[in-house]
Amino acid sequence: MEQLNVILFLVGFFRTLFVFVVIYYLIKLLTKYVLPLFISQPKQHRDFREPRPSKPEGEVTIEKNQYNNGRIPKDEGEYVDFEEVD
Protein backbone atom coordinates (compact mmCIF):
# COMPACT_ATOMS: atom_id res chain seq x y z
CA MET A 1 0.00 0.00 0.00
CA GLU A 2 2.86 2.35 0.81
CA GLN A 3 4.46 1.67 -2.58
CA LEU A 4 1.23 2.68 -4.30
CA ASN A 5 1.23 6.02 -2.43
CA VAL A 6 4.83 6.65 -3.49
CA ILE A 7 4.05 5.81 -7.12
CA LEU A 8 0.97 8.05 -7.12
CA PHE A 9 2.97 10.86 -5.52
CA LEU A 10 5.68 10.57 -8.17
CA VAL A 11 3.11 10.48 -10.98
CA GLY A 12 1.46 13.63 -9.62
CA PHE A 13 4.83 15.32 -9.16
CA PHE A 14 5.97 14.58 -12.71
CA ARG A 15 2.61 15.62 -14.14
CA THR A 16 2.86 18.96 -12.31
CA LEU A 17 6.46 19.38 -13.42
CA PHE A 18 5.44 18.63 -17.02
CA VAL A 19 2.65 21.25 -16.88
CA PHE A 20 5.09 23.89 -15.57
CA VAL A 21 7.60 23.10 -18.32
CA VAL A 22 4.91 23.30 -21.02
CA ILE A 23 3.63 26.62 -19.66
CA TYR A 24 7.19 27.98 -19.52
CA TYR A 25 7.88 27.13 -23.16
CA LEU A 26 4.48 28.45 -24.28
CA ILE A 27 5.21 31.79 -22.63
CA LYS A 28 8.69 31.79 -24.15
CA LEU A 29 7.30 31.14 -27.65
CA LEU A 30 4.58 33.75 -27.24
CA THR A 31 7.02 36.43 -26.17
CA LYS A 32 9.41 35.57 -28.98
CA TYR A 33 7.01 35.31 -31.92
CA VAL A 34 3.60 36.78 -31.02
CA LEU A 35 4.51 39.78 -28.84
CA PRO A 36 6.74 41.44 -31.48
CA LEU A 37 3.78 41.44 -33.88
CA PHE A 38 1.90 43.75 -31.51
CA ILE A 39 4.88 45.91 -30.60
CA SER A 40 6.21 46.52 -34.12
CA GLN A 41 2.99 48.04 -35.42
CA PRO A 42 3.33 51.77 -36.15
CA LYS A 43 2.32 53.95 -33.26
CA GLN A 44 -0.38 56.50 -33.89
CA HIS A 45 0.40 60.16 -33.38
CA ARG A 46 -1.05 60.99 -29.97
CA ASP A 47 0.12 64.59 -29.67
CA PHE A 48 -3.05 66.68 -29.85
CA ARG A 49 -1.26 70.03 -29.64
CA GLU A 50 -0.72 72.17 -32.70
CA PRO A 51 2.14 70.90 -34.86
CA ARG A 52 5.22 73.06 -34.49
CA PRO A 53 6.65 74.59 -37.65
CA SER A 54 10.13 73.44 -38.56
CA LYS A 55 12.83 75.95 -37.64
CA PRO A 56 16.25 76.48 -39.15
CA GLU A 57 19.10 74.93 -37.20
CA GLY A 58 20.50 77.21 -34.52
CA GLU A 59 17.40 79.39 -34.16
CA VAL A 60 16.30 79.85 -30.57
CA THR A 61 12.79 80.80 -29.50
CA ILE A 62 11.23 81.12 -26.08
CA GLU A 63 7.72 79.82 -25.68
CA LYS A 64 5.71 80.73 -22.62
CA ASN A 65 3.15 78.41 -21.16
CA GLN A 66 -0.13 80.27 -21.56
CA TYR A 67 -1.87 78.14 -18.92
CA ASN A 68 0.56 78.94 -16.09
CA ASN A 69 0.24 82.76 -16.21
CA GLY A 70 3.90 83.12 -15.22
CA ARG A 71 3.63 81.14 -11.98
CA ILE A 72 5.97 78.27 -11.26
CA PRO A 73 4.40 75.33 -9.43
CA LYS A 74 5.90 74.57 -6.03
CA ASP A 75 6.92 71.09 -7.11
CA GLU A 76 8.73 72.43 -10.19
CA GLY A 77 12.05 72.76 -8.41
CA GLU A 78 14.51 75.41 -7.45
CA TYR A 79 15.96 78.14 -9.67
CA VAL A 80 19.76 78.13 -9.90
CA ASP A 81 21.64 81.10 -11.31
CA PHE A 82 24.89 80.08 -12.98
CA GLU A 83 27.96 82.29 -13.40
CA GLU A 84 30.77 81.84 -15.87
CA VAL A 85 34.17 81.23 -14.29
CA ASP A 86 37.26 82.25 -16.24
N, C-alpha and C positions, 0 to 999 in steps of 0.2 A: 504494500500500500504506500509505503514511504517512497519507493522508487517511482511510482506513478505520479506522486506530487512533484518530485524533482523533475521528471520529464515534462509535465504540464507547465511547471514554472519556466523551464528552459524554452519550451515552445512559445509561451507568451512573451518571454524576454526577447527572443529572436524576431518574433513578429513585430513587436514594438520597435526594435532596432531597425528592422527593414522599413517600416513606415517612416521613421525619422530620416533615414537615408534617402528614400524616394522623395520626400518633401524637400529635403535639402537640395537635391539635384533639380527638382522642378523649379524651385526658386532661383537657382543658379542659371538655368536655361532661360527662364522668363526675364531675368535682369540682363542677360547677355543679348538676347535676340528680340524680345518683344518691347522692352522698355525703351530702347533707342528709337523705335518707330514713333513713339509718342513724343520723345524729346526733340528729335531732329526736325519736326514740322516747323515751318516758319512762324515766328511769333508775330501776332498782330500788333499794330502800333496802338499803344494804350495812352499816349500822351495827348490829353484833350486840350492843352493850351494852344495858343496860336503858334503856328510854325515860325521859327526865327529865320529872318533872311540871312543868307550867307554873307560873311564879311571878309574883306581882304585880310590876308595874313598880317599880323602886327597891329591891327587896329584895336583900340581899347575903348570900350563903352561902359558906362556905369548905369545899371538899371536899378531903380528903386522899387521896393515892394509896395504896391499901392494899397495893400490890405493892412499893413502894419502901421501906417501913418507916422513913421519915423521912430516908433518905440521899439526897443529891443526887449524880447521876452527875458524874464529872469533866468530861465534855464539855458539861455543862449551861450553864456560863457562870459569871460572877462576880457576887456579890451587891453591890449598890450601895445605900447608905443615903442617902436624900435628906433635906435639911433645908429648911424653909420660910424664905424670906428676905423680911423686911418692907421 
